[in-house]
Amino acid sequence: MRATDAVIATQETSCCSGCSTPPVRDAAWHRDAARARGLAWASLLWMGVEGIVGLWQGLASHSIALTGWALGSVVEGLASVIVVWRFTGSRTLSETSERRAQRGVAVSFWLIAPYIAAHSLLDVVGEHHVEATALGIGLTAAAMVAMPFLGHAKRRLGARLDSGATAGEGVQNYLCAVQAAAVLGVLAVTAVYPGAWRLDPIIGLVIAAIALREGRNAWRGKPCC
């Protein structure tokens, strides 16, 4: 009976904010935490390449949509850093650390959104025509295929871990895939129909709006269950 009471007491003190049923921090939970940290490191490496190459190609082709998508990789990379930080050492069970990190992500979203919106509006006024590049198209196509798999894995881990940070990182991967598909569509269409150049700043404005919304959600925080 004493062993049973000890297990119950441990469960009662380990409930995360917003959960009605407390999670059990057993060996399987810690293995999942290690997997979440490993996936976050993999995402961070991907986002580094995606951000550098995407920004280079976006500026070279004067594509606001591609540039905005590449800058969004910085935010996603920050989310990956947060998950690594969240599941390292004593911070693994710290809700306070996760909440502070979420607000940092929110601020980074709000810094990116005005930049993308301003450049999109300038492109509309100046009637700037975007130029597609093979590398830009290849990069966005690769992200469109890879990101949903990462997002799905992180969402499942987030549910098992009762971790809003891990699940939120997975949502950002899904968002990256959607944005990549939109940017790929713009680059492909303008390569065939140069007169469709207005799609580029329109997509840029949509990305800016998404950044504002995601920043608001990150600032408010969400229950982990």
C-alpha positions as CSV (number, residue, x, y, z in Angstrom):
1,M,0.0,0.0,0.0
2,R,2.8,2.4,0.8
3,A,4.3,2.0,-2.7
4,T,0.9,2.6,-4.3
5,D,0.4,5.8,-2.2
6,A,3.8,7.0,-3.3
7,V,2.9,6.6,-6.9
8,I,-0.4,8.5,-6.4
9,A,1.3,11.3,-4.6
10,T,3.9,11.7,-7.3
11,Q,1.2,11.9,-10.0
12,E,-0.8,14.5,-8.0
13,T,2.2,16.8,-7.9
14,S,3.1,16.5,-11.5
15,C,0.0,17.9,-13.3
16,C,0.7,20.5,-16.0
17,S,-1.3,23.7,-16.3
18,G,-4.7,23.1,-18.0
19,C,-4.6,19.2,-17.5
20,S,-7.3,17.4,-15.6
21,T,-5.3,14.1,-15.5
22,P,-1.8,14.4,-14.2
23,P,0.9,12.9,-16.4
24,V,3.2,10.2,-15.1
25,R,6.9,11.0,-15.4
26,D,8.0,7.4,-15.9
27,A,10.9,6.0,-18.0
28,A,8.7,6.1,-21.1
29,W,7.9,9.8,-20.6
30,H,11.6,10.6,-20.3
31,R,12.4,8.6,-23.5
32,D,9.7,10.6,-25.3
33,A,11.3,13.8,-23.9
34,A,14.6,12.7,-25.3
35,R,13.0,12.1,-28.7
36,A,11.4,15.5,-28.6
37,R,14.7,17.1,-27.9
38,G,16.3,15.1,-30.7
39,L,13.7,16.1,-33.2
40,A,14.1,19.7,-32.1
41,W,17.8,19.5,-32.9
42,A,17.1,18.0,-36.3
43,S,14.6,20.8,-37.0
44,L,17.1,23.4,-35.9
45,L,19.6,22.1,-38.4
46,W,17.0,22.1,-41.2
47,M,15.8,25.6,-40.3
48,G,19.4,26.9,-40.4
49,V,19.9,25.6,-44.0
50,E,16.4,26.7,-45.0
51,G,16.8,30.2,-43.6
52,I,20.2,30.9,-45.1
53,V,19.5,29.5,-48.5
54,G,15.9,30.8,-48.6
55,L,17.0,34.3,-47.6
56,W,19.8,34.2,-50.2
57,Q,17.4,33.1,-53.0
58,G,14.6,35.4,-51.9
59,L,16.8,38.5,-52.0
60,A,18.4,37.3,-55.3
61,S,15.0,36.8,-57.0
62,H,13.4,39.8,-55.2
63,S,10.7,37.5,-53.9
64,I,9.0,38.9,-50.7
65,A,7.1,35.6,-50.3
66,L,10.3,33.5,-50.4
67,T,12.2,36.0,-48.2
68,G,9.3,36.1,-45.7
69,W,9.2,32.3,-45.6
70,A,13.0,32.2,-45.0
71,L,12.7,34.7,-42.1
72,G,9.9,32.5,-40.7
73,S,12.5,29.8,-40.4
74,V,14.2,31.9,-37.8
75,V,11.1,31.8,-35.7
76,E,10.7,28.1,-36.2
77,G,14.4,27.6,-35.3
78,L,13.8,29.6,-32.1
79,A,10.9,27.2,-31.3
80,S,13.3,24.3,-31.7
81,V,15.8,26.0,-29.3
82,I,13.0,26.4,-26.8
83,V,12.1,22.7,-26.9
84,V,15.8,21.7,-26.5
85,W,16.0,24.2,-23.6
86,R,12.7,23.0,-22.2
87,F,13.7,19.4,-21.9
88,T,17.3,19.9,-20.6
89,G,18.2,19.5,-17.0
90,S,15.9,20.9,-14.3
91,R,13.9,22.8,-16.8
92,T,12.3,19.6,-18.1
93,L,9.4,20.1,-15.7
94,S,9.4,23.9,-15.5
95,E,6.2,25.5,-16.6
96,T,7.7,29.0,-15.8
97,S,10.6,28.5,-18.3
98,E,8.2,27.4,-21.0
99,R,5.9,30.3,-20.5
100,R,8.8,32.8,-20.8
101,A,10.0,31.1,-23.9
102,Q,6.5,31.3,-25.5
103,R,6.5,35.0,-25.0
104,G,9.9,35.3,-26.6
105,V,8.6,33.5,-29.6
106,A,5.6,35.9,-29.7
107,V,7.9,38.9,-29.8
108,S,9.9,37.4,-32.6
109,F,6.8,36.9,-34.7
110,W,5.7,40.5,-34.1
111,L,9.2,41.8,-35.3
112,I,9.0,39.8,-38.5
113,A,5.4,40.7,-39.5
114,P,5.9,44.5,-40.1
115,Y,9.0,43.9,-42.2
116,I,7.2,41.5,-44.5
117,A,4.1,43.6,-44.8
118,A,6.0,46.8,-45.6
119,H,8.1,45.2,-48.3
120,S,4.9,43.6,-49.8
121,L,3.2,46.9,-50.0
122,L,6.2,48.6,-51.6
123,D,6.3,45.8,-54.2
124,V,2.7,46.4,-55.0
125,V,3.1,50.2,-55.4
126,G,6.3,49.8,-57.4
127,E,5.0,47.0,-59.5
128,H,8.1,44.9,-58.8
129,H,8.2,41.6,-60.7
130,V,9.5,38.5,-59.0
131,E,12.0,36.1,-60.7
132,A,11.9,32.4,-59.9
133,T,15.1,30.4,-59.3
134,A,15.6,26.7,-59.5
135,L,17.2,26.5,-56.1
136,G,14.3,28.5,-54.5
137,I,11.8,26.1,-56.1
138,G,13.8,23.0,-54.9
139,L,14.1,24.3,-51.4
140,T,10.4,25.1,-50.9
141,A,9.5,21.7,-52.5
142,A,11.7,19.9,-50.0
143,A,10.2,21.7,-47.1
144,M,6.7,21.0,-48.3
145,V,7.4,17.3,-48.2
146,A,9.5,17.0,-45.1
147,M,7.8,19.4,-42.6
148,P,4.5,17.5,-42.3
149,F,6.4,14.4,-41.1
150,L,8.2,16.4,-38.5
151,G,5.0,18.2,-37.4
152,H,3.1,14.9,-37.1
153,A,5.8,13.3,-35.0
154,K,6.1,16.3,-32.7
155,R,2.3,16.6,-32.2
156,R,2.2,13.0,-31.1
157,L,5.1,13.4,-28.7
158,G,3.5,16.6,-27.4
159,A,0.3,14.7,-26.6
160,R,2.2,12.0,-24.8
161,L,4.4,14.4,-22.9
162,D,1.5,16.9,-22.2
163,S,3.9,19.5,-23.7
164,G,2.4,22.6,-25.3
165,A,5.9,23.6,-26.4
166,T,6.5,20.4,-28.4
167,A,3.0,20.4,-29.9
168,G,3.4,24.1,-30.8
169,E,6.7,23.4,-32.5
170,G,4.9,20.7,-34.5
171,V,2.2,23.2,-35.5
172,Q,4.9,25.6,-36.7
173,N,6.3,22.8,-38.9
174,Y,2.8,22.3,-40.4
175,L,2.7,26.1,-41.0
176,C,6.1,26.0,-42.7
177,A,4.8,23.3,-45.1
178,V,1.7,25.4,-45.9
179,Q,3.8,28.5,-46.5
180,A,6.3,26.5,-48.6
181,A,3.4,25.2,-50.8
182,A,2.2,28.8,-51.3
183,V,5.6,30.2,-52.1
184,L,6.3,27.2,-54.5
185,G,3.0,28.0,-56.2
186,V,3.9,31.7,-56.6
187,L,7.4,30.9,-58.0
188,A,6.1,28.2,-60.4
189,V,3.2,30.4,-61.7
190,T,5.4,33.5,-62.2
191,A,8.0,31.3,-64.1
192,V,5.3,30.5,-66.7
193,Y,3.1,33.7,-66.4
194,P,5.2,36.7,-65.5
195,G,2.0,38.8,-65.4
196,A,1.0,37.0,-62.2
197,W,3.7,38.9,-60.2
198,R,1.0,40.4,-57.9
199,L,0.6,37.0,-56.2
200,D,4.0,37.4,-54.6
201,P,3.2,40.5,-52.4
202,I,-0.2,39.1,-51.7
203,I,1.3,35.9,-50.3
204,G,3.7,38.2,-48.4
205,L,0.8,40.0,-46.7
206,V,-0.8,36.6,-45.8
207,I,2.4,35.4,-44.2
208,A,2.6,38.7,-42.2
209,A,-1.0,38.2,-41.0
210,I,-0.2,34.6,-40.0
211,A,2.9,35.8,-38.1
212,L,0.7,38.3,-36.1
213,R,-1.8,35.6,-35.3
214,E,0.8,33.1,-34.2
215,G,2.5,35.7,-32.1
216,R,-0.8,36.5,-30.4
217,N,-1.4,32.8,-29.7
218,A,2.1,32.3,-28.4
219,W,1.8,35.3,-26.0
220,R,-1.5,34.1,-24.6
221,G,-0.3,30.5,-24.3
222,K,-2.4,27.4,-24.6
223,P,-3.2,24.5,-22.2
224,C,-1.1,21.4,-22.9
225,C,-4.1,19.1,-22.9
